[in-house]
């Protein structure tokens, strides 16, 4: 049994060593664009009554002129996600040569 495991690990080692760490076409932006206008999300009343708190992670597609083109929630409670999306649609970034994806994480604490 130990020999089988050793053989499998030995066979997989070169594959893992030379496999690419990430796919460059799918790599998100590192947030290089500066936020010019930031709108604080409204904490939903229902979330306050239910003591819902946490983080919402969002991918924002920003146009070259700095306006938000699309907002996609990547994680977080749905009630909080709606508030995050509404606020992020109003954010503005500094202009750039091309559109970018910005990953934003908003924290909601009552």
N, C-alpha and C positions, 0 to 999 in steps of 0.2 A: 504494500500500500504506500509506504513512504517513497519507494522508488518511482511509482507512478506520479506522485505529486511532484517529485523532483524533476522528472522528465517533462511534465507539463509546464512547470515553472521555467525550466531551461528553454523550452520551445517558445514560450511567450515573451521572455525577456527581450530578445532582439526586436520584436514587434513593438513592445511598449517603449523601448529606448528610442526608436526612430519614428514613432507616430507623432504627427503634429500636435502641439499643445492646444491649439484652437484653430478655428476656421476664420481667417482674416475677414472674409466677406460678412460674417455674422457678428463680429466683435462690436459690442456697443461703444459709443463714444465715451471717453473718459470724463466728460463734462467740461471740456475745454472752453466752451462758450460761457461768457459771463451773463448772469441774469440781470437785466436792467430794471424790470418791474416785477415785483413779487406780490401776489395776493394771498393773504392768509385764509385758509379754508374755514368755513363756518362749521363749528362743532354741532352735529345734528342733535336736536332735542331728544329724539328717540334713543340715540346712542347714549346720551346723558342719563335718561331715565333707566336704561337697561345696564348702565355702567360698562358700556362697551368702550374699550380703548385699544390702542395698538398702532402699528405702522402700516402704511399703504405704500407699496412700491409701484412706480409708474414709469412707462417708457413714453417719452414725449418726442414726437417728430416736429422739428423746428425748421421753418422755411428759411431761405437765405436772408430775408428781411428781418428775421427775429420773431415773427408771429408763429403761434402754435398751429400746426396743420392737423395733427392727430394726437390723441391721448389713449394709451392702452394700459389698463391696470394689469400688473403682473402678480400682485399679491396683496392681501389685506381683507378685512371684513367688508362685505358689500355695502353696508350702510355708510361706512367711512369712505369707501372708494368713490361713491357718488359725490361726496363733498370735496374730495381731493380732485376729481376730474373737473368739477365746476370751477374751482379756484385756478387750477393749472391752465385752463383754457384762456385765462386772462393774463397769464404771465407773458413777458416779452424778454427776448434775449438780444444780445448785441448782434449786429449784422455779420454775415460770413459769406464766403464764396459759394457755398453749397448747403443743402439741407443736412441736418445732423439729427441723430438720436441722442437724447439726453435722458439718463436714468435719474429719477428723483424719488426720494423716500421722505414721506411726510409722517410726522408723529402726532397722534391724537391722544391727549390726556385731558380728562375733564377738569 
